[in-house]
């Protein structure tokens, strides 16, 4: 694996660690201003493609529903090729409503010039709907 792939894997690892703290300003630093974040499914307010302003807003709302102000993301396996990094990930959060959010994801990150440019998030949408909207 080349230096670019190693650097991109490290960037995504660092992003997930920072995301897990709930510090929105800090994890937004990893994102390009023109980045997009797409979430699979048909969950109102969550699914579909978001620009960075919409992505920040969605995360602000989610953070207020958790006990710690964050959803922790743990990368389980990672594959990188060129500017693309694929990551199998597990999340965990205890919500203020007493529910536990523990989902499994496949993320595809596209990295350009050391910033995340595009994200596709595939997850168990039924679990997300049950925990956050149920």
Buried (B, 14 or more C-beta within 10 A) or exposed (E): EEEEBEEBBEBBBEBBBBBBEBBBEEBBEBBBEEBBBBBBBEBEEBBBEBEBEBBBEBBEEBBEBBEBBBBBBEBEEBEBEEBBBBBBBEBBBBBEEEBEBBBEBBBBBBBEEEBBBBBBBBBBBEBBBEBBEE
